[in-house]
Amino acid sequence: MGDEMAVRAAVLEALRGDAALAAMLNGVWDGPPVKASAPYVVLGDCIGVDWGTKDRAGREVRVAMTVQDKRKGADGLAALLALLDAAVRRVTVPGGEMGAVGLVRSRVLRARDEGWRAVVEYRVRVLG
């Protein structure tokens, strides 16, 4: 479980530490916010599976994020997703040798009163 928490903390730090992303958001939340105003990002589920070798322990951790944007056009959400993608791909986990970081899936939807929402899931592979 330590690897899941380490990856989650590294992703949170990468998102919060990205100046361009921070300039476009009202916040990055670790779990559902009590009160938040869009645009924002919420870290959701974090699922880990074995990704070890014969002689080294390793983990593949999948991190889900929700991006909420109330702007009328989809351009704002597209820009947020591009910045989020760049930030996640720069993630490093202290004490671990990084494997691949990549997008597993994404889902974009439009709600009449809530604006645009994207749910993205990334895979982060780490050897311990």
MOPAC internal coordinates of N, CA, C and O (Angstrom, degrees):
PM7 1SCF
backbone

  N    0.0000 0     0.00 0     0.00 0    0    0    0
  C    1.4426 1     0.00 0     0.00 0    1    0    0
  C    1.5143 1   112.43 1     0.00 0    2    1    0
  O    1.2310 1   120.09 1   157.83 1    3    2    1
  N    1.3122 1   117.44 1   -22.17 1    3    2    1
  C    1.4485 1   120.40 1  -179.09 1    5    3    2
  C    1.5141 1   112.87 1   -62.37 1    6    5    3
  O    1.2310 1   120.50 1   144.93 1    7    6    5
  N    1.3487 1   116.66 1   -35.07 1    7    6    5
  C    1.4521 1   119.92 1  -179.97 1    9    7    6
  C    1.5290 1   111.30 1   -66.42 1   10    9    7
  O    1.2310 1   120.37 1   140.19 1   11   10    9
  N    1.3148 1   116.90 1   -39.81 1   11   10    9
  C    1.4649 1   119.83 1   178.21 1   13   11   10
  C    1.5274 1   110.69 1   -61.26 1   14   13   11
  O    1.2310 1   120.97 1   136.74 1   15   14   13
  N    1.3226 1   115.76 1   -43.26 1   15   14   13
  C    1.4680 1   119.41 1  -179.58 1   17   15   14
  C    1.5262 1   111.57 1   -68.86 1   18   17   15
  O    1.2310 1   120.42 1   143.41 1   19   18   17
  N    1.3355 1   116.80 1   -36.59 1   19   18   17
  C    1.4677 1   120.71 1   178.72 1   21   19   18
  C    1.5216 1   110.64 1   -66.58 1   22   21   19
  O    1.2310 1   120.38 1   137.40 1   23   22   21
  N    1.3295 1   116.88 1   -42.60 1   23   22   21
  C    1.4710 1   120.13 1   178.39 1   25   23   22
  C    1.5190 1   110.17 1   -66.42 1   26   25   23
  O    1.2310 1   120.38 1   136.50 1   27   26   25
  N    1.3178 1   116.87 1   -43.50 1   27   26   25
  C    1.4674 1   120.44 1   179.29 1   29   27   26
  C    1.5288 1   110.84 1   -59.18 1   30   29   27
  O    1.2310 1   120.67 1   134.76 1   31   30   29
  N    1.3260 1   116.32 1   -45.24 1   31   30   29
  C    1.4693 1   120.34 1   179.14 1   33   31   30
  C    1.5234 1   110.99 1   -64.05 1   34   33   31
  O    1.2310 1   119.96 1   140.59 1   35   34   33
  N    1.3328 1   117.69 1   -39.41 1   35   34   33
  C    1.4608 1   121.44 1   179.58 1   37   35   34
  C    1.5271 1   111.43 1   -66.37 1   38   37   35
  O    1.2310 1   120.29 1   139.86 1   39   38   37
  N    1.3341 1   117.06 1   -40.14 1   39   38   37
  C    1.4711 1   120.56 1   177.65 1   41   39   38
  C    1.5228 1   109.83 1   -66.00 1   42   41   39
  O    1.2310 1   120.29 1   135.26 1   43   42   41
  N    1.3121 1   117.06 1   -44.74 1   43   42   41
  C    1.4637 1   121.09 1   178.77 1   45   43   42
  C    1.5276 1   110.63 1   -59.38 1   46   45   43
  O    1.2310 1   120.43 1   135.08 1   47   46   45
  N    1.3308 1   116.78 1   -44.92 1   47   46   45
  C    1.4603 1   121.13 1   179.05 1   49   47   46
  C    1.5333 1   111.41 1   -63.38 1   50   49   47
  O    1.2310 1   120.40 1   138.81 1   51   50   49
  N    1.3323 1   116.84 1   -41.19 1   51   50   49
  C    1.4689 1   120.80 1   179.86 1   53   51   50
  C    1.5267 1   111.18 1   -63.67 1   54   53   51
  O    1.2310 1   120.35 1   137.72 1   55   54   53
  N    1.3290 1   116.94 1   -42.28 1   55   54   53
  C    1.4623 1   120.39 1  -179.54 1   57   55   54
  C    1.5221 1   111.51 1   -69.01 1   58   57   55
  O    1.2310 1   120.86 1   134.63 1   59   58   57
  N    1.3224 1   115.96 1   -45.37 1   59   58   57
  C    1.4684 1   119.76 1  -179.49 1   61   59   58
  C    1.5210 1   112.63 1   -69.82 1   62   61   59
  O    1.2310 1   120.24 1   154.44 1   63   62   61
  N    1.3309 1   117.15 1   -25.56 1   63   62   61
  C    1.4597 1   121.13 1  -177.58 1   65   63   62
  C    1.5143 1   114.66 1   -90.34 1   66   65   63
  O    1.2310 1   119.76 1   177.20 1   67   66   65
  N    1.3164 1   118.07 1    -2.80 1   67   66   65
  C    1.4628 1   121.20 1  -179.81 1   69   67   66
  C    1.5281 1   109.21 1   -86.63 1   70   69   67
  O    1.2310 1   120.41 1   -68.36 1   71   70   69
  N    1.3269 1   116.83 1   111.64 1   71   70   69
  C    1.4753 1   121.93 1  -174.62 1   73   71   70
  C    1.5218 1   112.12 1   -62.48 1   74   73   71
  O    1.2310 1   119.95 1   138.51 1   75   74   73
  N    1.3276 1   117.70 1   -41.49 1   75   74   73
  C    1.4691 1   120.28 1  -178.40 1   77   75   74
  C    1.5269 1   110.79 1   -66.29 1   78   77   75
  O    1.2310 1   120.51 1   139.50 1   79   78   77
  N    1.3116 1   116.63 1   -40.50 1   79   78   77
  C    1.4640 1   120.63 1   178.09 1   81   79   78
  C    1.5266 1   110.37 1   -67.79 1   82   81   79
  O    1.2310 1   120.57 1   135.99 1   83   82   81
  N    1.3290 1   116.52 1   -44.01 1   83   82   81
  C    1.4706 1   120.96 1   179.59 1   85   83   82
  C    1.5265 1   111.51 1   -60.27 1   86   85   83
  O    1.2310 1   120.35 1   146.15 1   87   86   85
  N    1.3333 1   116.93 1   -33.85 1   87   86   85
  C    1.4668 1   120.41 1  -179.92 1   89   87   86
  C    1.5236 1   112.04 1   -67.72 1   90   89   87
  O    1.2310 1   120.07 1   158.63 1   91   90   89
  N    1.3276 1   117.47 1   -21.37 1   91   90   89
  C    1.4675 1   121.16 1  -178.53 1   93   91   90
  C    1.5204 1   113.63 1  -101.01 1   94   93   91
  O    1.2310 1   120.16 1   173.52 1   95   94   93
  N    1.3480 1   117.29 1    -6.48 1   95   94   93
  C    1.4623 1   121.03 1  -174.49 1   97   95   94
  C    1.5249 1   112.47 1  -116.65 1   98   97   95
  O    1.2310 1   121.24 1   -22.91 1   99   98   97
  N    1.3197 1   115.23 1   157.09 1   99   98   97
  C    1.4592 1   121.79 1   170.17 1  101   99   98
  C    1.5246 1   111.53 1   -93.39 1  102  101   99
  O    1.2310 1   120.12 1   175.37 1  103  102  101
  N    1.3294 1   117.38 1    -4.63 1  103  102  101
  C    1.4501 1   119.74 1   176.64 1  105  103  102
  C    1.5117 1   113.14 1   163.03 1  106  105  103
  O    1.2310 1   121.66 1   -20.30 1  107  106  105
  N    1.3256 1   114.42 1   159.70 1  107  106  105
  C    1.4613 1   123.51 1   172.20 1  109  107  106
  C    1.5164 1   105.12 1  -122.10 1  110  109  107
  O    1.2310 1   120.23 1   -59.85 1  111  110  109
  N    1.3198 1   117.16 1   120.15 1  111  110  109
  C    1.4588 1   122.35 1  -172.68 1  113  111  110
  C    1.5196 1   111.04 1  -110.79 1  114  113  111
  O    1.2310 1   120.58 1   -41.64 1  115  114  113
  N    1.3140 1   116.49 1   138.36 1  115  114  113
  C    1.4553 1   123.06 1   174.77 1  117  115  114
  C    1.5223 1   107.25 1   -92.30 1  118  117  115
  O    1.2310 1   120.54 1   -93.21 1  119  118  117
  N    1.3039 1   116.58 1    86.79 1  119  118  117
  C    1.4585 1   122.29 1  -174.14 1  121  119  118
  C    1.5118 1   110.25 1    98.68 1  122  121  119
  O    1.2310 1   120.49 1    -8.55 1  123  122  121
  N    1.3190 1   116.66 1   171.45 1  123  122  121
  C    1.4655 1   120.76 1  -175.91 1  125  123  122
  C    1.5310 1   112.04 1   -59.87 1  126  125  123
  O    1.2310 1   120.48 1   -51.59 1  127  126  125
  N    1.3310 1   116.68 1   128.41 1  127  126  125
  C    1.4671 1   119.47 1   178.25 1  129  127  126
  C    1.5208 1   110.81 1   -75.84 1  130  129  127
  O    1.2310 1   120.80 1   -30.64 1  131  130  129
  N    1.3237 1   116.07 1   149.36 1  131  130  129
  C    1.4588 1   120.41 1   175.77 1  133  131  130
  C    1.5239 1   108.84 1   -69.31 1  134  133  131
  O    1.2310 1   121.45 1   135.71 1  135  134  133
  N    1.3216 1   114.83 1   -44.29 1  135  134  133
  C    1.4584 1   120.16 1   179.05 1  137  135  134
  C    1.5228 1   107.34 1  -146.48 1  138  137  135
  O    1.2310 1   120.47 1   -56.47 1  139  138  137
  N    1.3187 1   116.70 1   123.53 1  139  138  137
  C    1.4615 1   120.53 1  -179.73 1  141  139  138
  C    1.5155 1   109.49 1  -146.14 1  142  141  139
  O    1.2310 1   121.51 1   -31.73 1  143  142  141
  N    1.3012 1   114.72 1   148.27 1  143  142  141
  C    1.4508 1   121.83 1   178.48 1  145  143  142
  C    1.5271 1   108.48 1  -113.86 1  146  145  143
  O    1.2310 1   120.73 1   -53.73 1  147  146  145
  N    1.3298 1   116.21 1   126.27 1  147  146  145
  C    1.4667 1   120.71 1  -179.29 1  149  147  146
  C    1.5299 1   110.23 1   -66.16 1  150  149  147
  O    1.2310 1   120.85 1   -33.09 1  151  150  149
  N    1.3192 1   115.98 1   146.91 1  151  150  149
  C    1.4594 1   129.78 1     9.86 1  153  151  150
  C    1.5340 1   112.47 1   -86.12 1  154  153  151
  O    1.2310 1   121.03 1   -36.81 1  155  154  153
  N    1.3262 1   115.63 1   143.19 1  155  154  153
  C    1.4589 1   121.27 1   177.98 1  157  155  154
  C    1.5284 1   110.13 1  -155.00 1  158  157  155
  O    1.2310 1   121.41 1   -11.80 1  159  158  157
  N    1.3402 1   114.90 1   168.20 1  159  158  157
  C    1.4654 1   122.78 1   176.56 1  161  159  158
  C    1.5188 1   108.07 1  -124.54 1  162  161  159
  O    1.2310 1   120.79 1   -41.34 1  163  162  161
  N    1.3302 1   116.09 1   138.66 1  163  162  161
  C    1.4626 1   122.59 1   176.45 1  165  163  162
  C    1.5237 1   108.86 1  -122.63 1  166  165  163
  O    1.2310 1   120.41 1   -55.13 1  167  166  165
  N    1.3457 1   116.82 1   124.87 1  167  166  165
  C    1.4589 1   120.46 1   171.39 1  169  167  166
  C    1.5151 1   107.97 1   -76.90 1  170  169  167
  O    1.2310 1   121.16 1   -49.21 1  171  170  169
  N    1.3129 1   115.40 1   130.79 1  171  170  169
  C    1.4560 1   120.85 1  -178.81 1  173  171  170
  C    1.5088 1   111.81 1  -110.34 1  174  173  171
  O    1.2310 1   121.10 1    47.24 1  175  174  173
  N    1.3251 1   115.50 1  -132.76 1  175  174  173
  C    1.4567 1   121.83 1  -177.20 1  177  175  174
  C    1.5206 1   112.16 1   -60.69 1  178  177  175
  O    1.2310 1   121.64 1   -32.03 1  179  178  177
  N    1.3103 1   114.46 1   147.97 1  179  178  177
  C    1.4570 1   123.13 1   177.24 1  181  179  178
  C    1.5352 1   105.92 1  -133.30 1  182  181  179
  O    1.2310 1   120.34 1   -69.21 1  183  182  181
  N    1.3290 1   116.96 1   110.79 1  183  182  181
  C    1.4505 1   121.54 1  -173.93 1  185  183  182
  C    1.5210 1   109.44 1  -117.51 1  186  185  183
  O    1.2310 1   120.08 1   -49.87 1  187  186  185
  N    1.3235 1   117.46 1   130.13 1  187  186  185
  C    1.4597 1   121.50 1  -179.28 1  189  187  186
  C    1.5179 1   112.09 1  -115.64 1  190  189  187
  O    1.2310 1   121.25 1   -37.14 1  191  190  189
  N    1.3268 1   115.21 1   142.86 1  191  190  189
  C    1.4615 1   122.04 1   174.00 1  193  191  190
  C    1.5257 1   108.21 1  -135.27 1  194  193  191
  O    1.2310 1   121.14 1   -19.72 1  195  194  193
  N    1.3222 1   115.43 1   160.28 1  195  194  193
  C    1.4589 1   120.55 1  -179.37 1  197  195  194
  C    1.5263 1   110.82 1   -63.34 1  198  197  195
  O    1.2310 1   120.93 1   -43.40 1  199  198  197
  N    1.3282 1   115.82 1   136.60 1  199  198  197
  C    1.4623 1   122.59 1   175.81 1  201  199  198
  C    1.5193 1   108.44 1  -142.43 1  202  201  199
  O    1.2310 1   120.92 1  -144.83 1  203  202  201
  N    1.3053 1   115.85 1    35.17 1  203  202  201
  C    1.4594 1   120.94 1  -177.31 1  205  203  202
  C    1.5188 1   112.40 1   -85.32 1  206  205  203
  O    1.2310 1   121.60 1    -5.80 1  207  206  205
  N    1.3231 1   114.55 1   174.20 1  207  206  205
  C    1.4555 1   122.47 1   175.01 1  209  207  206
  C    1.5247 1   107.92 1  -114.94 1  210  209  207
  O    1.2310 1   120.26 1     6.50 1  211  210  209
  N    1.3217 1   117.10 1  -173.50 1  211  210  209
  C    1.4657 1   120.24 1   179.51 1  213  211  210
  C    1.5173 1   111.73 1   -60.25 1  214  213  211
  O    1.2310 1   120.63 1   143.30 1  215  214  213
  N    1.3270 1   116.40 1   -36.70 1  215  214  213
  C    1.4614 1   119.29 1  -173.99 1  217  215  214
  C    1.5334 1   114.57 1  -118.35 1  218  217  215
  O    1.2310 1   119.52 1  -175.11 1  219  218  217
  N    1.3243 1   118.51 1     4.89 1  219  218  217
  C    1.4731 1   120.62 1   179.98 1  221  219  218
  C    1.5171 1   111.07 1  -139.52 1  222  221  219
  O    1.2310 1   121.73 1   -42.79 1  223  222  221
  N    1.3051 1   114.29 1   137.21 1  223  222  221
  C    1.4660 1   119.65 1   175.09 1  225  223  222
  C    1.5202 1   109.44 1   -75.95 1  226  225  223
  O    1.2310 1   120.67 1   -32.50 1  227  226  225
  N    1.2977 1   116.33 1   147.50 1  227  226  225
  C    1.4588 1   120.57 1   177.66 1  229  227  226
  C    1.5114 1   110.89 1  -158.24 1  230  229  227
  O    1.2310 1   121.21 1   -17.04 1  231  230  229
  N    1.3137 1   115.30 1   162.96 1  231  230  229
  C    1.4576 1   121.71 1  -177.87 1  233  231  230
  C    1.5103 1   109.92 1  -138.73 1  234  233  231
  O    1.2310 1   121.02 1   -39.49 1  235  234  233
  N    1.3294 1   115.65 1   140.51 1  235  234  233
  C    1.4524 1   121.36 1   165.89 1  237  235  234
  C    1.5202 1   105.33 1  -105.54 1  238  237  235
  O    1.2310 1   120.64 1   -61.32 1  239  238  237
  N    1.3190 1   116.38 1   118.68 1  239  238  237
  C    1.4560 1   121.13 1  -177.01 1  241  239  238
  C    1.5237 1   108.07 1  -113.70 1  242  241  239
  O    1.2310 1   121.09 1   -51.88 1  243  242  241
  N    1.2993 1   115.52 1   128.12 1  243  242  241
  C    1.4666 1   121.31 1   176.60 1  245  243  242
  C    1.5167 1   108.57 1  -104.29 1  246  245  243
  O    1.2310 1   121.40 1   -53.60 1  247  246  245
  N    1.3222 1   114.93 1   126.40 1  247  246  245
  C    1.4590 1   121.82 1  -177.57 1  249  247  246
  C    1.5196 1   108.33 1  -117.76 1  250  249  247
  O    1.2310 1   120.74 1   -56.74 1  251  250  249
  N    1.3303 1   116.18 1   123.26 1  251  250  249
  C    1.4602 1   121.46 1   177.70 1  253  251  250
  C    1.5224 1   109.74 1   -98.47 1  254  253  251
  O    1.2310 1   121.10 1   -37.88 1  255  254  253
  N    1.3189 1   115.51 1   142.12 1  255  254  253
  C    1.4624 1   121.81 1   178.56 1  257  255  254
  C    1.5249 1   109.30 1  -136.45 1  258  257  255
  O    1.2310 1   121.03 1   -34.71 1  259  258  257
  N    1.3142 1   115.63 1   145.29 1  259  258  257
  C    1.4567 1   121.59 1   174.47 1  261  259  258
  C    1.5199 1   108.33 1  -114.30 1  262  261  259
  O    1.2310 1   120.88 1   -48.65 1  263  262  261
  N    1.3204 1   115.93 1   131.35 1  263  262  261
  C    1.4612 1   122.24 1   177.25 1  265  263  262
  C    1.5185 1   107.12 1  -113.22 1  266  265  263
  O    1.2310 1   120.42 1   -56.95 1  267  266  265
  N    1.3251 1   116.81 1   123.05 1  267  266  265
  C    1.4651 1   122.15 1  -179.66 1  269  267  266
  C    1.5222 1   108.69 1  -113.53 1  270  269  267
  O    1.2310 1   120.42 1   -49.29 1  271  270  269
  N    1.3303 1   116.80 1   130.71 1  271  270  269
  C    1.4654 1   122.06 1  -179.73 1  273  271  270
  C    1.5243 1   109.10 1  -140.84 1  274  273  271
  O    1.2310 1   120.16 1   -52.37 1  275  274  273
  N    1.3348 1   117.30 1   127.63 1  275  274  273
  C    1.4658 1   120.90 1  -177.52 1  277  275  274
  C    1.5267 1   114.23 1   -97.65 1  278  277  275
  O    1.2310 1   120.09 1  -176.45 1  279  278  277
  N    1.3443 1   117.44 1     3.55 1  279  278  277
  C    1.4670 1   118.30 1   178.28 1  281  279  278
  C    1.5196 1   110.16 1   -64.32 1  282  281  279
  O    1.2310 1   120.56 1   -26.90 1  283  282  281
  N    1.3239 1   116.53 1   153.10 1  283  282  281
  C    1.4659 1   120.96 1  -175.08 1  285  283  282
  C    1.5227 1   113.06 1   -66.81 1  286  285  283
  O    1.2310 1   120.11 1   134.78 1  287  286  285
  N    1.3058 1   117.40 1   -45.22 1  287  286  285
  C    1.4597 1   120.12 1  -178.14 1  289  287  286
  C    1.5160 1   111.61 1   -88.70 1  290  289  287
  O    1.2310 1   121.22 1   -15.10 1  291  290  289
  N    1.3258 1   115.28 1   164.90 1  291  290  289
  C    1.4590 1   121.01 1  -179.38 1  293  291  290
  C    1.5273 1   112.21 1   -83.23 1  294  293  291
  O    1.2310 1   119.58 1   172.86 1  295  294  293
  N    1.3311 1   118.41 1    -7.14 1  295  294  293
  C    1.4666 1   120.91 1  -177.49 1  297  295  294
  C    1.5244 1   112.21 1   -61.32 1  298  297  295
  O    1.2310 1   119.91 1   140.85 1  299  298  297
  N    1.3220 1   117.77 1   -39.15 1  299  298  297
  C    1.4630 1   121.16 1   179.67 1  301  299  298
  C    1.5182 1   111.67 1   -63.03 1  302  301  299
  O    1.2310 1   120.67 1   136.11 1  303  302  301
  N    1.3151 1   116.32 1   -43.89 1  303  302  301
  C    1.4609 1   120.16 1   178.66 1  305  303  302
  C    1.5234 1   110.61 1   -65.37 1  306  305  303
  O    1.2310 1   120.26 1   138.93 1  307  306  305
  N    1.3197 1   117.11 1   -41.07 1  307  306  305
  C    1.4667 1   120.62 1   178.92 1  309  307  306
  C    1.5273 1   110.65 1   -60.86 1  310  309  307
  O    1.2310 1   120.13 1   138.07 1  311  310  309
  N    1.3185 1   117.35 1   -41.93 1  311  310  309
  C    1.4696 1   120.92 1   178.67 1  313  311  310
  C    1.5250 1   110.80 1   -65.56 1  314  313  311
  O    1.2310 1   120.35 1   137.65 1  315  314  313
  N    1.3307 1   116.93 1   -42.35 1  315  314  313
  C    1.4657 1   120.49 1   177.68 1  317  315  314
  C    1.5267 1   111.38 1   -61.10 1  318  317  315
  O    1.2310 1   120.37 1   136.94 1  319  318  317
  N    1.3244 1   116.89 1   -43.06 1  319  318  317
  C    1.4638 1   120.34 1  -179.27 1  321  319  318
  C    1.5243 1   111.92 1   -65.91 1  322  321  319
  O    1.2310 1   120.20 1   143.55 1  323  322  321
  N    1.3173 1   117.22 1   -36.45 1  323  322  321
  C    1.4699 1   120.07 1   177.87 1  325  323  322
  C    1.5274 1   110.55 1   -65.84 1  326  325  323
  O    1.2310 1   119.96 1   137.02 1  327  326  325
  N    1.3268 1   117.69 1   -42.98 1  327  326  325
  C    1.4666 1   121.45 1   178.76 1  329  327  326
  C    1.5274 1   111.19 1   -67.46 1  330  329  327
  O    1.2310 1   120.51 1   138.98 1  331  330  329
  N    1.3316 1   116.63 1   -41.02 1  331  330  329
  C    1.4569 1   121.33 1   178.32 1  333  331  330
  C    1.5296 1   109.94 1   -61.84 1  334  333  331
  O    1.2310 1   120.41 1   136.12 1  335  334  333
  N    1.3210 1   116.81 1   -43.88 1  335  334  333
  C    1.4602 1   121.23 1   179.45 1  337  335  334
  C    1.5273 1   111.01 1   -59.64 1  338  337  335
  O    1.2310 1   120.45 1   133.22 1  339  338  337
  N    1.3207 1   116.75 1   -46.78 1  339  338  337
  C    1.4707 1   120.83 1  -179.97 1  341  339  338
  C    1.5239 1   111.12 1   -61.95 1  342  341  339
  O    1.2310 1   120.26 1   139.45 1  343  342  341
  N    1.3462 1   117.11 1   -40.55 1  343  342  341
  C    1.4651 1   120.89 1  -179.56 1  345  343  342
  C    1.5269 1   111.19 1   -66.55 1  346  345  343
  O    1.2310 1   119.99 1   136.00 1  347  346  345
  N    1.3204 1   117.63 1   -44.00 1  347  346  345
  C    1.4687 1   120.81 1  -178.89 1  349  347  346
  C    1.5241 1   110.42 1   -65.38 1  350  349  347
  O    1.2310 1   119.94 1   141.99 1  351  350  349
  N    1.3113 1   117.71 1   -38.01 1  351  350  349
  C    1.4718 1   120.68 1  -179.03 1  353  351  350
  C    1.5332 1   112.60 1   -68.58 1  354  353  351
  O    1.2310 1   120.04 1   164.57 1  355  354  353
  N    1.3266 1   117.53 1   -15.43 1  355  354  353
  C    1.4751 1   121.65 1   176.48 1  357  355  354
  C    1.5300 1   112.69 1   -92.18 1  358  357  355
  O    1.2310 1   119.51 1  -178.41 1  359  358  357
  N    1.3111 1   118.54 1     1.59 1  359  358  357
  C    1.4659 1   122.58 1  -176.33 1  361  359  358
  C    1.5239 1   110.34 1   -61.69 1  362  361  359
  O    1.2310 1   121.51 1   -44.69 1  363  362  361
  N    1.3203 1   114.71 1   135.31 1  363  362  361
  C    1.4610 1   121.69 1   169.73 1  365  363  362
  C    1.5217 1   107.97 1  -129.60 1  366  365  363
  O    1.2310 1   121.14 1   -36.79 1  367  366  365
  N    1.3122 1   115.42 1   143.21 1  367  366  365
  C    1.4576 1   121.21 1  -179.05 1  369  367  366
  C    1.5230 1   107.86 1  -107.81 1  370  369  367
  O    1.2310 1   119.98 1   -61.02 1  371  370  369
  N    1.3350 1   117.64 1   118.98 1  371  370  369
  C    1.4609 1   120.12 1  -179.88 1  373  371  370
  C    1.5279 1   111.68 1   -56.68 1  374  373  371
  O    1.2310 1   120.86 1   -46.33 1  375  374  373
  N    1.3296 1   115.96 1   133.67 1  375  374  373
  C    1.4560 1   120.62 1   177.50 1  377  375  374
  C    1.5106 1   114.79 1    80.50 1  378  377  375
  O    1.2310 1   119.86 1  -179.72 1  379  378  377
  N    1.3157 1   117.87 1     0.28 1  379  378  377
  C    1.4543 1   120.68 1  -179.51 1  381  379  378
  C    1.5151 1   111.42 1  -122.38 1  382  381  379
  O    1.2310 1   121.01 1   -31.79 1  383  382  381
  N    1.3133 1   115.67 1   148.21 1  383  382  381
  C    1.4600 1   120.50 1   174.68 1  385  383  382
  C    1.5206 1   107.28 1   -89.25 1  386  385  383
  O    1.2310 1   121.02 1   -59.11 1  387  386  385
  N    1.3280 1   115.66 1   120.89 1  387  386  385
  C    1.4550 1   120.49 1  -174.90 1  389  387  386
  C    1.5186 1   111.57 1   -75.03 1  390  389  387
  O    1.2310 1   121.25 1   -42.55 1  391  390  389
  N    1.3135 1   115.21 1   137.45 1  391  390  389
  C    1.4548 1   122.46 1   168.69 1  393  391  390
  C    1.5178 1   107.28 1  -100.63 1  394  393  391
  O    1.2310 1   120.73 1    35.26 1  395  394  393
  N    1.2892 1   116.21 1  -144.74 1  395  394  393
  C    1.4586 1   121.09 1  -178.03 1  397  395  394
  C    1.5219 1   111.44 1   -76.10 1  398  397  395
  O    1.2310 1   121.34 1   -34.23 1  399  398  397
  N    1.3242 1   115.05 1   145.77 1  399  398  397
  C    1.4650 1   122.85 1   170.34 1  401  399  398
  C    1.5224 1   105.55 1  -122.19 1  402  401  399
  O    1.2310 1   120.13 1   -54.48 1  403  402  401
  N    1.3166 1   117.35 1   125.52 1  403  402  401
  C    1.4588 1   118.52 1  -178.13 1  405  403  402
  C    1.5120 1   113.05 1  -157.47 1  406  405  403
  O    1.2310 1   121.84 1   -20.54 1  407  406  405
  N    1.3121 1   114.09 1   159.46 1  407  406  405
  C    1.4583 1   121.63 1   177.01 1  409  407  406
  C    1.5240 1   109.03 1   -74.40 1  410  409  407
  O    1.2310 1   120.63 1   -50.58 1  411  410  409
  N    1.3166 1   116.41 1   129.42 1  411  410  409
  C    1.4661 1   121.50 1   177.16 1  413  411  410
  C    1.5195 1   109.42 1   -91.77 1  414  413  411
  O    1.2310 1   120.86 1   131.80 1  415  414  413
  N    1.3475 1   115.96 1   -48.20 1  415  414  413
  C    1.4664 1   120.10 1   179.38 1  417  415  414
  C    1.5125 1   110.20 1  -161.81 1  418  417  415
  O    1.2310 1   121.85 1   -19.74 1  419  418  417
  N    1.3110 1   114.06 1   160.26 1  419  418  417
  C    1.4630 1   119.55 1   175.98 1  421  419  418
  C    1.5194 1   108.60 1  -144.66 1  422  421  419
  O    1.2310 1   121.91 1   -24.51 1  423  422  421
  N    1.3059 1   113.95 1   155.49 1  423  422  421
  C    1.4630 1   120.62 1  -179.00 1  425  423  422
  C    1.5171 1   107.09 1  -144.11 1  426  425  423
  O    1.2310 1   120.22 1   -52.68 1  427  426  425
  N    1.3110 1   117.19 1   127.32 1  427  426  425
  C    1.4656 1   121.95 1  -179.75 1  429  427  426
  C    1.5205 1   107.62 1  -119.33 1  430  429  427
  O    1.2310 1   121.16 1   -46.65 1  431  430  429
  N    1.3313 1   115.38 1   133.35 1  431  430  429
  C    1.4561 1   118.98 1   177.16 1  433  431  430
  C    1.5150 1   111.36 1  -140.12 1  434  433  431
  O    1.2310 1   121.56 1   -24.50 1  435  434  433
  N    1.2896 1   114.62 1   155.50 1  435  434  433
  C    1.4567 1   122.28 1  -178.96 1  437  435  434
  C    1.5152 1   108.33 1  -115.77 1  438  437  435
  O    1.2310 1   120.66 1   -54.30 1  439  438  437
  N    1.3154 1   116.35 1   125.70 1  439  438  437
  C    1.4645 1   121.78 1   176.00 1  441  439  438
  C    1.5249 1   107.73 1  -113.97 1  442  441  439
  O    1.2310 1   120.16 1   -41.03 1  443  442  441
  N    1.2748 1   117.30 1   138.97 1  443  442  441
  C    1.4599 1   122.09 1  -173.09 1  445  443  442
  C    1.5273 1   112.85 1   -54.37 1  446  445  443
  O    1.2310 1   119.69 1   128.98 1  447  446  445
  N    1.3136 1   118.21 1   -51.02 1  447  446  445
  C    1.4656 1   121.22 1  -175.63 1  449  447  446
  C    1.5250 1   113.84 1   -97.25 1  450  449  447
  O    1.2310 1   119.81 1   166.31 1  451  450  449
  N    1.3190 1   117.97 1   -13.69 1  451  450  449
  C    1.4590 1   121.16 1  -175.05 1  453  451  450
  C    1.5171 1   113.66 1  -103.72 1  454  453  451
  O    1.2310 1   119.35 1   178.19 1  455  454  453
  N    1.3130 1   118.85 1    -1.81 1  455  454  453
  C    1.4504 1   121.59 1  -179.52 1  457  455  454
  C    1.5179 1   111.82 1    79.38 1  458  457  455
  O    1.2310 1   120.80 1    37.86 1  459  458  457
  N    1.3198 1   116.07 1  -142.14 1  459  458  457
  C    1.4566 1   122.59 1  -177.54 1  461  459  458
  C    1.5215 1   110.83 1  -101.75 1  462  461  459
  O    1.2310 1   121.21 1   -34.86 1  463  462  461
  N    1.3301 1   115.29 1   145.14 1  463  462  461
  C    1.4637 1   120.82 1   176.95 1  465  463  462
  C    1.5335 1   108.37 1  -138.62 1  466  465  463
  O    1.2310 1   121.29 1   -44.02 1  467  466  465
  N    1.3100 1   115.14 1   135.98 1  467  466  465
  C    1.4595 1   120.74 1   174.36 1  469  467  466
  C    1.5223 1   108.46 1  -124.88 1  470  469  467
  O    1.2310 1   121.12 1   -41.30 1  471  470  469
  N    1.3117 1   115.46 1   138.70 1  471  470  469
  C    1.4584 1   121.75 1   172.89 1  473  471  470
  C    1.5275 1   105.67 1  -116.02 1  474  473  471
  O    1.2310 1   120.80 1   -59.07 1  475  474  473
  N    1.3210 1   116.07 1   120.93 1  475  474  473
  C    1.4649 1   121.15 1  -178.70 1  477  475  474
  C    1.5189 1   109.37 1  -123.31 1  478  477  475
  O    1.2310 1   121.16 1   -32.04 1  479  478  477
  N    1.3193 1   115.40 1   147.96 1  479  478  477
  C    1.4612 1   120.50 1   178.89 1  481  479  478
  C    1.5239 1   108.21 1  -131.02 1  482  481  479
  O    1.2310 1   121.33 1   -52.79 1  483  482  481
  N    1.3152 1   115.05 1   127.21 1  483  482  481
  C    1.4628 1   121.49 1   179.41 1  485  483  482
  C    1.5135 1   110.47 1  -112.93 1  486  485  483
  O    1.2310 1   121.42 1   -30.09 1  487  486  485
  N    1.3297 1   114.88 1   149.91 1  487  486  485
  C    1.4547 1   123.14 1   175.06 1  489  487  486
  C    1.5288 1   107.70 1  -106.64 1  490  489  487
  O    1.2310 1   120.68 1   -53.23 1  491  490  489
  N    1.3379 1   116.31 1   126.77 1  491  490  489
  C    1.4604 1   122.04 1   177.15 1  493  491  490
  C    1.5199 1   107.32 1  -122.52 1  494  493  491
  O    1.2310 1   120.43 1   -60.33 1  495  494  493
  N    1.3386 1   116.78 1   119.67 1  495  494  493
  C    1.4606 1   121.23 1  -178.45 1  497  495  494
  C    1.5207 1   109.89 1  -106.13 1  498  497  495
  O    1.2310 1   121.27 1   -48.43 1  499  498  497
  N    1.3404 1   115.18 1   131.57 1  499  498  497
  C    1.4633 1   121.16 1  -175.79 1  501  499  498
  C    1.5294 1   109.44 1  -136.39 1  502  501  499
  O    1.2310 1   120.77 1   -47.21 1  503  502  501
  N    1.3209 1   116.13 1   132.79 1  503  502  501
  C    1.4663 1   121.59 1   170.83 1  505  503  502
  C    1.5297 1   107.45 1  -100.76 1  506  505  503
  O    1.2310 1   120.87 1   -46.76 1  507  506  505
  N    1.3260 1   115.94 1   133.24 1  507  506  505
  C    1.4621 1   120.10 1  -176.93 1  509  507  506
  C    1.4913 1   114.62 1   -89.26 1  510  509  507
  O    1.2310 1   120.10 1   180.00 1  511  510  509

